[in-house]
Amino acid sequence: MRKLAGLLIALIAFLALSGAARADGIIIPIPPPGIPRERAEHLAVRYHRVTVTIEDQVATTEVDQVFVNESPHEIEGLYLFPLPAEASISHFSMFVDGQELVGQMLDKEEARSIYEGIVRERRDPALLEYVERNTFRARIYPIPAKGEKRVIVRYTQVLRADLGLVRYLYPLDTERFSSKPIQDVSVHVDIRSKAPIKAVYSPSHEVAVSRDGENHVEVGYEASEVKPDRDFELYYGISADGLALNVLSYKARGEDGFFLLLAAPPLADASSEVVAKDVLVVLDISGSMRGAKLAQAKEALAYIIDHLNEEDRFNILAFSTGTRRFAADLVGKERRDDAHRFVRELEAAGGTNIDRALREALAMTTGARPQVVIFLTDGLATEGVVATGEILKNVNAALNAADARQAARIFAFGLGDDVNTVLLDTLAQDYRGASAYVRPSQSIAEEVSAFYAKIGTPLLADLSLGFGGLIVEEMYPDPLPDLFAGSQLLVVGRYRGGGTTTVTLRGLVNDREATYVYADIPFSQEGGDDFVPRLWATRKIGYLLTQIRLHGEDKELVDEIVALSVRYGIMTPYTSFLVDETEDVLTAQGREYSATQVHKQVQEEAAVISGAAAVDSSVARQTLQDSQVAAAPSAAEIKVVGDLAFLLRNGAWVDTRYDPSRQETQKVPFGSDAYFRLLSEHAEAGRYLSLGQQVIVILDGQAYEIVPADPAAPESATLAPTPPGATATAAIRPTATATPAPAPAPTPRPNLWDRFWQWVGTLLK
């Protein structure tokens, strides 16, 4: 039996000599006798569609994919499907071109033998991340030359609910295996639950969420011509409570932790208590708004007027050289018909007096209820006070005079590129709103209407969070936004220690304080959800960039941006040094130099407040600051695995925590006994070593350097340390007893089948 088991491993390793293409499953093509080994690019994935139905935590996943054999030969394929980690699979079936295939379920140990056999023979570590997973195996034959095979896989699993939060994971990562971009990738998740569904969140992908009542949610992700580089991950909360709260956290040993807090209110209905608000629309009708711009702005205003709540008040102030207001003061929604008539009659002419318009509009505000100010302009101030600093001072004075400083929320829209981004961004930042830019190719009506649909029904204003005895720091966003019907609050931050604590959420509902208390909320003391640190870093970088842009450059802030960008591999407009292999950003000296370059770039950009480049920069900062998904690596020289980032340097993937000037590495030859011993001793190592044959990674404080195996080196090669500051090489240092052997004369390499039968003969002796 042992020989047969060894034969199986050898067979799998032999099959792996051919290239592999993977969607979620892996097809290892086997060329016919006498045909040279085909490269991986000869097997591609045309489309990859995933349909998931979840009913009360029972998830059924159907995977529909087409594999393409681009070689000129008919081949056989070995199909391996690594099942999601920790999944409890109750049913698994596979259909190829409509016919059900009989396959075999392999437990973790059997799968480990197969994967390690493939790695040893192919010298390709990409499969190592699956060594801890159960696997389904089946034979596919034939795959015709230049032909396709459609594979449908269906499996059922039970999802766990952890304190009301359910997690679904689908292994979508194909980037290292697919020979070309996949034409069509989609994931559709249909969730139904007897308990109300609260927060819905994907930390891995930007998804569309559609709700049909409290108990049914659909989630969708689609992309084309892509190589997916991360698994699809989805969380959803279930709770009978009115306002549900969940926390995900991560803490590395010896460091402060990171958390992600999700809070979701119920859907608004007739019984919901809605916060009454005042809405002030300040609309630019200067001459440059003439034509399509003004027509679309009028459509947006019509939408806002038609979607006022019963207790809301509103007014409209149009401005150019002077101002024109709809009513003398705030009025109720019974005046909607008059407001529509006022908007229809507006015409564009004159200059742009932003200061006067904002002062007059804000004089109507009050501190008694939330004040939503929607400011739309397509240009720079040309009349009256034009200096940005003076306009901002006057805005602050007007709100203080009205006692509305705390209640005001300013939402600023730049229509086109010729706008003052510093003014609009500062108004939004200082007055707890948001800035948005409608580019020339976009529809003003669609963008503004979609925005108002999100903030039209506030449920809780002036939010604050308490964490009991747990010390929490560096929360983003700062300050917290209001909570609106149909939305959810997403807050990231850091904490010390860990354990369970009581989280308290407070806010105002129509001048009455509302308090929500959540007891026994766990914060991890070690390990946890490893995507959280990078999401926190993404948001913090966005926050720091905004502070620098609006309040001036600060060396400490620049240094922190560089440090965070390097540690987490996050690209920003200022951190191109991450993808430049000539840049030394892994040492303190190298980061200091990079910070100097960033400082110069920030100073250059500070002088530009309008134009396409200024708008692009503002949008980029806002995207980072509001991100719900950690910034994906945007360059081939950056890889992210869990909470670690790796940069490509001299052909090796280097852990960004590694400092070559201070740390010594232990060399481990790829594929050696020491290599696989390292894998068995560190459960998490497979994910990192799957990056390639040359990797530097820190495990439990020790830096390991994976170097290419040298066929001429003795098998007893030791782990040779590389001293700090020395250049890492791919050489393997032999033990002291080893003596160099003369290089043998080159011999003809046996063909693939000869090698296979040699293995068989050896195993059966």
N, C-alpha and C positions, 0 to 999 in steps of 0.2 A: 504493500500500500504506500509506503514511503516513496518507493521508486516511482509509482504512478503519480503520486502527488508532485514529486519533483519533475516528472515528465510534463504534467499540466503547467507547472510554472515555466518550464523551458518553452513549452508551446506558446504560452502567452507572450513570453519575452520575444520569441521568434516572430510571432504575429506583429509585435510592436515595432519590429524593424521597419515596417511600412508606416507611412504617415497616418496621423489620426486627425479626424475632424470632429468637433464636438459642438452640439448645441447644448442641451442638458445632458443627453446621453453621448457616448463616445462610439464612433465606428472606426475600428482599426481594419483597414483594407488589407487583404491577403492576395498578392499577385499570383497568377498561375505559374506552374513550373516553367523554368527557362526564361521567364520575363524578369528583367532587372527590377530592383526595388523601386517603387514609385514614391515620389515625394509627397509630403502632407498636402500640398496645394492642389493635388489632383482629386481631392474629395472636399467638396464645399457644401454649405448649407444655403438653400435658396430662400426658404422662409421658415419661420419659427413662431408658431401661434399657440398661446396658452390660454385656456379657459378654465376658470376656477369657480366652483359654487361652494359656498360655506353656509350650512344650515345648522344653527346652534352648535358651532364649533366642530362640526364634521365637514371636512374639506375634501372635495373631489376635484382632482386636477387632471385635465386632459391636455396632452401635448401633441400638437400636429406639426410635423416638420418634413421637409423634403431634402434628402441628401443627393448630391450630384457627383457621379463618377466622371471626372473630366479626362481620365486617361483613355488611351485607345484600346484598352483590354478589359474584358469581363473579369470581375474580381469577386471574391468572397469577402464577407465582413464579419468581424466579431463586435457585437454591440454590447457596451457596458453602460449601465445607467446608475450613477452614484445617487443614492436616495438622500433626501434632505437629512442633515444631522438631527438626531433626537426625534425623528418622525416615527410615529407608530403606524406602520402600514398595515391596513386590514385587507386590501385587495390590490393586485397589480396585474394588468393585462397589456399585451402588445400586439398590434396589428400591422402587417406590412402588405401594402396594396390590397387591403381588405381581408387578408387571411390572418387568423390568429396564430401567433407563434408560441411554441412551448419554450420556456426559458427556465432558468435556475436562479433562485435567490441565494446569494452568498453572504455569510455573516462577515463581521468586521475583520476577523482573522484571515478568512479565506480571501477576502478582497485585498487585504494588506499584502498578502503573498503575491497576488497577481500584479498589483500596482508596483510593488518594489521590484518584481521581476522585469517589468517593462522599463522602469527607471534604470536598472542596472545595465540592460542590454542596449537601450536606445541612447543612454546618456542624456536623457531629457527628463528633468525633474518636475515637469508641469503637472503631473498627476498626483504629486505627493500630498496636495491639500485634501485628497479624498481618502487617505489611508485609514481614517477612523470612521468611515461610513459603510453601512450595508450597501450591497450592490446587486442589481439584476443583470443577468448575462443571457444573451441569446445569439444564435448564428443566423446571419442573413445571406442568402444565396439564391440566385445570382444578382449581382449589381452590374447591369450591362454596360459595355463601353459607351461613353458619352450619354449614358442613361441616368434615370432618376429612381429613387426608392422613397415612397411616402411611408413614414412611420408614425403611427399613432400610439401613444402610451397613456394609460389611464390608471391612476392609483388613488386610493382613499386613505385619509389619515385623520386622527383625532387631534385637534389643537388644544393646547392647554390655556387656561385662563389664570393669569397671575394677578391677583387683586383686581380683577375686573378688566385686565388688559390682555388681549389675545394677539398672538404673533403668528404670522404666516410667512414662510420663506420658500422661495423657488430658486433653484440653482440656474441662474441665467448667464453666468459668466462664460463667454465663449471666445474672448479676445485672443487668448494664446493658442487656440486650436483652429479657428476658422481661417481658411486660406484667403478669404476675401470678405468684404463687407456683406452682411446679410441683407437681402432686398427688403424684407418685411419682417419686423419683430413686433409682436403685440402681446399684452397681458391684460385680460379682462377678468375682474373678480366681482362676483355677485354675492353679497352678504345678506343673509336674513337671520333675524334673531328674535326670540320671544321677548327678551329684555331689550329695552331701548338701546340703540347704538349711539354712542357719544363721539369722542374724538376719533378721527380716521387720519392716519399719518404714515407716510412712507419715507424712511430716512435714506433710501437708496435712489429713488427716481422721482421726478416731477410727475405727479399723477393728476388726473381729473377725477373729481368726486361728485357724484350725483345722488341726491337723497330723495327718496320717495317715502315720506313719513318717517316716524321714529325707528321703525324696525327693518327697513330695507335700504341698502346703500349699494351703489355700483361704483367701482373704481377702475379706471382705464389708463393704460400706458401704451403708446404707439411710437414707433420710430422706423425709419427706412435708411438703407445703405449705411448701416452701423456695424461695429463690432462690440457687442455688449461687454463691458469690463467689470461688472459687479452683479451680484445676485439680487434678485427682486425681493424686497423685504417690506412687509406691511403690518402695521399695528392698528387695532381698533378696540375701543373701550366699550364695555357693556355695563349699564348701571341703571337702576330704577330711580336714582337720585336726580334732582332737577339739574344741578350743576356738577358734573363728574370731573374728577381730577386724578391724573396718573403721573407717576414719575419713573423715568428710566435713568439709570446712573452707571458710572464706571469709575473704578479707582485702581490705579496701578500701585503696587507695593511700595510703601515709603513716600508716596506723593499725595497731594490733595486730590479730591475726587471731582468729577464732572457730572452734572445732571441736566436732564431735559424734562421740563414740566409741561404737561398738556392739560388744558382745562377746556371743556366744551359745554355750552349751555344747551338746553332743549330747543327744539325748533319752535319758533314763535307761532302761537295760535290765538284764538279769541280769548283764551283765559290767561295769556301771558301778560305780565305787567311790563309795559314798554316805557323806557325813559323818554319823557317829553323833551323836545329840543327846539332850538331856534336855528333856522337855516338862512344864512346870508350869502347870496351869490354876487360876486363882484366881477363883472364882465368887461373886458377890453373891447371897445367898438371904435378904435382908432382906424385911420384910413387903410392900414395894412391888413385889417380884418375883412375887407370888402370881398364879396363873392362867396366861394365855397366854405371858407373858414367860418364866416358869420352864420351861414346857413346851417352848418353842422353844429355850431355852438347853440343855436336856437333849438335844434332838436334835443340836445342834451338838457337844456333848461326845461323844455316841455316834459321830459322824462322826470326830472326832479320834482316839478310842480305836481305831476300826477301821482307821485309816490310819497307824498307827505303823509305822516301818521295823524290820527285824529286830534291829538293835543299839540301838534307842532305849530310853530309860527314861522313866518318867513318874510323875506324882502329881497328885492333885486336892485342892485345899483350898477348902472352901465356908465362907463367913463371913456373919455378920450382927452381932449383939452380941458373940458369941464366934466360935470357929472349929471346923471339923470337917474332918479330913483322911481321905482314903481309906487311906493307908498311912503308917507311921511315917517312911519315907524313900522315895527313888526306887526304883521296881521295874521289871521287864522286862515285855514285852508278853504274857508267858504269864499275867499277872494280868488280862487284858482282861475275862474273864467276870465276875470279882469287881467290877471297876470299873463295868461296866454295871449291876450290881445296886446298887452304892453310889449311882450317879447316879439311878436310878429311885426310890430311897427318900428323896431330898432333898425337904424341904418349906420353904416360905418363912415366916419369922417374925422379929421382932426389928428392931433398929436397924442402923446401918451403921458398922462400925469398920474403915475402910480401912487405917489405919496398922498395926494389929495383924496383919491378914491379910497384908499385903505383907512385914512383917518376918519372920513365921513361914515364909512361902513361900520367901523369898530365903535364909533360913538353910539350906535344903536344896540350894542351888546349889553348883557347883564350877567351878573354872577349867580343868578337864581337857578339856572339850568344850563346844560351843555350848549355851547355856542359853536355851531358848525359853519365855518367860513370857507366858501369855495371860491378861490381866486383863479381866474383864467386870463392869461395874457399871451400875446404873441411877439412881444418886443421889449426893448429896453426903455427905461424912463427917458423921455425927451423934453418934458416940461415940468415946471415947478422944481421941487427938490429932486435931484437926480443921483446924488451920492448914496451908495448902498448903506453905509453906516448911519447916515442921517435918517433915511427912510425907516430903518430898523428901530432907531431910537424913538421916532415918532409913533410907530406901531406900539411899542411897549408903553409909551406914555398914554396913548389913547385907551389901551386896555386897563391900565391902572386907574385912570380917571373913571372908567365905567365899572370898576371893581370886578372885572371879568378876566383878569390875568389867569386865574386857575381854571376857569370854565372854558376858555377859548381853545378851539381845535382848528388850526388853519391847514387846509388842503390846497396846495398850490399846483396849478397845471401850466406847464410851458407848452405853448402851441407852436411847433416848429423849432428851429435851432437857434434863431436870433433872439434868445432870451437871457436874462441875467440869472444864471444857475446858482450863483452864490446867494442872491436875494431869495430865490424860491426855496432853495434847500435850507437856508437858515430859518425862514418863516416856519417851515414844516418841522424842523428839529426843535426849535425853541418853544413851539406852541403845540406839541404833541399830536401833530398831524402827519402828513406825508406829502412828498413832492412826486410828480409824475410828468413825463414828457411825451407829448403826442407828436411823433415824427411826421415829416411831410407825407410819407406814404400811408399813414394811419388815419383812421376815422375819428374825428373829435367826438362825434355823437356816441359812437360805440365805446370808446375808452372812458369817457366821463360817465356814461350811463352804467357801465359795468362796475365802475368804482362806487357810484352812489348806491347801487344795489347791495354792496357789501356793508356800507356804513349807515344805511338808512334807518335801521332799527336797533338802536343801542339798548342793551339790557343792563349793563353795569358800567358805571363811570368811575374815574379816579381810583383805579385799582392799586392795591398794595398786597404784598405777600409777607407772611411771617413763618418762621421755621422752628419754633420752639427753642430748644437748647442747642440746635445745630447751627454752627457758624457758617453762613453762606455769604459769598462775595462775588463780585464781578458778574452780575446778572445782566443779560441782554435780551430784549431791548430795554433801554433805560432812557426815559421813564417808561413804565408799562402803558400799553395802549388801552383804550376802552374795549369792552367785550360786546360784540354785536350778534344779533340772531343769525344763525347759520354759519358763524365763524368759530374759530377756536383760538385759544391763547397758547402760544408756544414760547416758552422762556428757557434759556440756557444759563448755566452759572457754575460756580465752583463751590465746594464745601470741604470742611475739615472733619476728619474722623470717620463718621458714618454711623450706621445703625438706624433704628426706627425713631421717628419723631412725629410731631403733630404739625401739619401744615395748615395755615389759616389764610384764607383769601377774603379781603374786604373791598367794598366798593359802595357807591352811592346809587340808589334807585329813587329818582324823584325827590332828592334832598333827604332821603332816609338811608341811614347806613345799613348795609346788608353784610352779614358775616357768615362765611362757610368754613366749617372746621372738619378736617380730615385727619383722623387719628391713625397711628401705627403705619405711617408711610415709610417704607424701607429705602435707605440710601446705602449702596453697596460699600462694604468695608474692604473688599478686594475683588477685582474682576468686574464682570457685568457686561453692559452693552457697549462694545468698543467703538461704535460709530460716534458716540456722544462727544468725546474730546475734539474731534475734527470739526464737528458742527459748531461747537463753542468757539473754536479758534477762527472759523470762517466768519462768524458774526462779530467777534471782537475786532478782527482786522478791518471789517467794514466800518465799525464804530470808530476806530482809531483814524482811519483814512478820512472819515467825515469830520472829525474834530480838527484834524490838521487843515483840511480844506476851508473850514468855516472860521476857525479861530487862530490860524497861523501855525507855521511849522515848529515842532518841538523835538529836540534830539532824542529825548527819552522815548517819545512815541514812535519815532522812526526806527530806533533800535528794537523796540518791541515788535513792530511789524515785521522786520527782517527775521528776528528770532522765531516768531510764530510761523512765518512762511516757510522757513527752513525745516523746523521741527515737524510740521504737518504737511509739507509739500503742497502748499496752497499758492497758486499763481494769482498775481494781481498785476495791474498795469505797471507796478514798480519793481516787480521781482522776477524779471527775465533771467537774473543770474542763476536761478534754479536749473535752467535747462542749458546753461553754458558750461560745458565740461572743463573749460579753462579757469572758471571761477572757483576759488577755494572758499566755500561757505560753511565748511564743517569745522573750521577752527575759529577761535575768538578773533584772531587777527583778520581772517578772511571775512567774517561777518562785519567787522568794523569798516573794512574797505567798502563792502556792499552798502552799508548804511550811508556812507559818504556819497555814493552814487545816487542813492534814493533821495537823499537830502537835496542834491542838485536838481533832480527831476521835479521834486515837489515845488521848489522855488520857481522853476520855469513855468510850471502849470498854474501857479498862483496868480500870474499876471493875466491869464486868459479866463474870462468869466462868461463868454458867450460863444456861439458857433457850434458846429457839429462835434468838434473834439471835446469841448466843455460839457456838452450834453452827454456824450458817450461816457466821459469820466464820471459824471454824476450818476448815470444809470448803473455803471459798474459798481460804484460804492454802495448804492442803495441795494443792489442785488445781493452783495455780500452781507450787508447789515440785516436784511430781512430774510436771508436764506432759510428755508426749511429743510434743505438737503445740503450736507457738507459739500463744498466745492469739489467737483470731480477733477481728477488730473487732466489737464488740457494739453499735455505734451508727452511725447513718447519717452522722454527722459525722466519721468516721474511715475512711480508706482506707489499705490497705497494698499496696505494689507492690514486690516483691522485698525488699530490705533497707531500703527507705525507707517512712516513714509520712507521711501527709498529713492535715492538719486543715482542716475547712471554716471559713473565716473571711471574712465579708463577701462570700459568693458565690464565693470562689476556693478552690481546693485548694492548701494551702500546705505545702511541704516543712518538716518539723519541725526540720531543720538550719538553716533560715533565721532570721536575727535581724534584724528590720527596723531596729533601733537601730544596727546596725554594718555592714550589707551594703547595697550598691547593686544595684538590679535593672536589667536591660536589657529594655525592652518589645519584645515581638514580637506583631504583630497576628495573630490566628488566621486561618489559611488563606492568609496572604500568602506571597510568594516567600521571605521571610526565615524564615517558619515551616517551610516544607518544606526549606529549606537547613539549618536547625537539625536536622531529622530525619535528613537524609542525613549530616551531619557527626558525629552522636552516635547510634550504633547502638541504644543503650539508651533513647533519648529517647521512642520511640513508646509504650513501656509507661506512661510518666509522663504524657505529653500526652494519652493516651486518656481521662484522667479527665474532661476537659471543656474548654470554651472559655476558662476562667480558671484558670490554674495558675501557681504559683511553684515552680520547681525549681532546684536547684543542680547544674550539670553542669561538671565539671572546675574547680571552685572559683568559677565565675561563676553568679550568681543570675539566671535568666531569668524574666520575667513575661509569660505569655501573656494577652493582652487581647482582648476581643471585637472582631471586625472592624467598622470603621465604614464603611458603604457610601458615605458622602459624602467619605471621606478619599482623597487621591490615592494611587495605587499605589506611589509612591516613598517611602512612609512609612519612616522610619528607626528603628533601635533606640534609643529614647530612654531614658537612664538615669533611675531614680528615686532621689534621694539618700537616704542613711540617715535613718531617722526620719520621712520624709515619708509621706503616705498614698498608697498605690497606687491609681490610677484606671484606668478602661478607655479613656481617651482615647489617640489615636494622634497623636504629634507630627509634623507634616509637615517636609520639608526646608526650608532657608532660602529656596530659590528658588520654593517653592510659594506661590501667592496664593489667598486664599479665593474660592470661586466662589459666586454666588448660588444659593440652593436652588431646584431646578427645581420647577415645578408638578407636583403628584401626577398620575400617569397610571394608567389602569386596568391592573391586573396581568393579563397574558395567562394563559389557562388552561394546564394542564400540557402538553397535546398541542401547543398553539401554540408553546410554548417549545421543545419537542423538535424540531419541524420547522424552527424558526428555526436551531437548532444544526446540523441536517443541511444546510440550505442554505449556512450559513457554511462548513462543512467541505468541501463539494463545489465551492466556487468555485475 
